[in-house]
Amino acid sequence: MKKVSFVIPCYRSEGTLASVVEEIQKKMESMPNYAYDIFLVNDCSPDGTIDVIRKLCRENENIRGIDFARNFGQHSALMAGLRHSDGDYVVCLDDDGQTPADEVDKLLAGLEEGYDAVYARYDHKRHSGFRNFGSRVNERMLRMMLGKPKELYISSYFAVKRFVVEDMVKYENSYPYVIGLVLRATRNISNVTVCHRERRAGVSGYNLGKLLGLWLNGFTAFSVKPLRIATAIGGISAGAGFLYGIYTIIKRFINPDVPMGFSALMAALVFFGGMLMLMLGLIGEYIGRIYISLNNSPQYVIREKINF
């Protein structure tokens, strides 16, 4: 009998978490050929999420709780759950009920067919316009920076095999990016179509700052392409500046009465100065992350483990 471990990052899910767990339990009861356990990772939620987790752990021997000492983010919560899981298959899903736990059989069937990872695809997403925009930007970034196949849809609802998890948890740097870790481990990935639901309660925990942080992780954690792009832009800008300089000299020789353009000069200075600052900032971001990783800054700090 194979075992399935469910990993659920929890943040502001006081009103939805119990129903998500109940849905998992009902579905797995209808699939007796699988054993299962559930890992609930509280990312220092400011509401009563941890109390709900404690209650669920008391009532169910196959539910485990992990409580972070402070907010570390969704991907750090996923990494904590992955490290503590021991299932042959690991399924990650959201705590808000929008990802349908009762369709997990579709993801598991994909793994049984021979795929190493299976991501849920949604025909119609029920996220807000802001969140959908963030997903589109993340999609483009994954294709450009990490070489994600164009036809592959990436979501927060996915299942992976044990060997993929074992490779993912080897990553101990301070800025985990789960999608990049999956793509680093395997490209034998498939999609299955599931229904995406309306949010049952609350609002999304992702704001603009968190989305920018997520994109920055993707840019800098697994790719040096941003540095190469910056180098290319710098070379193009330098070449354009050189050609413009030659053009200005030739124009001066042809017509000595042509006044030198102060506005054009200032525009060029501001443009190239801005590009230099942008590139220096990008390099600084890489160096800063290297420094933090060398200081062994943890991905997360666990305050309490429940029902282990």
C-alpha positions, 0 to 999 in steps of 0.5 A: 500500500502506497502512502500519500502525504498532504502538505498544507501551508496555513495562513489566515485559514481559521475559517476554512482549514477544517473543511479542507481537512474533512474533504481530504479525509472523505476522499481518502476514505473512498481510496482504501488502496492509499494510506495518508497523513496530513501536515499543516504548517502554520506560517505564524498566522495572526488569527486562530489558525494554530488553535484549529490545527491543535484541535484537528491534531487532537482529533486525528492521529494522522494529522501533524502540526508545525508552528513557525516562530514568525512568518517565513512565507508559503514556500518556506512552509512547503519546505518544512512540510516536505522535510517532515513528510514520508509518503511515497507521493506528496500532494501540496495544496492551499488552505482556502478550499479553492484547490479541490482536495476531492479531485486529488485522485486525478493527480495521483493517477498521473503519478501512477501513469509514470510522471514524476510530478503532476500539476493541476490546471484550471479551466477558469480561475476564481482568483482576483484580477490582481492575483491572475495578473501575478500568475501571468507574470510568474508564468512568463518569468518561469519560461524565460528564467527557468526554461519551463515548457510553454505548454506546462501550467504551474499552480499551487496544487501539485503532486510529486514522487518521493525521489523528487521530494528528496532532491528538493529538501537538499536545498537549504539556502535562505530563499526556497522557490518550490517551482524551481526546485521541481523543475531542477529535479525533473522535466517529466511533468504533466497537467490534469484539469480540475475545478477551481472554486470561489474562495470560501472565506477571507482574502488572499494572503498575497499582496504586491510586496509578497508577489514581488518577493516571489518573483525576485526569488524566481529571478535570482534563486535558480538562474543567472539569466538576469545578469546576462540580460543586464550585460546585454542591455549594458552592451546595447546601451554602450553601443547606442551611446557610441554611435550617437556620439559619432553621429553628433561629431559628424553632424557638427562637422557638416554643419558647425552652426548646429547647437549642441543639444543640452536636453538630449545630453541630459536625457542620455545621462538620465537613461544610462545612469538609470540603467547603471543603477538598475544593473548595480542593484541587481548585482547587489541583490545576488551578492546580498543573498549570497551573504545571507546564505553564507550566514546560514540564515534559516528557511524557517524556525519551528516553535512547536511540533504537534502530534509528532 
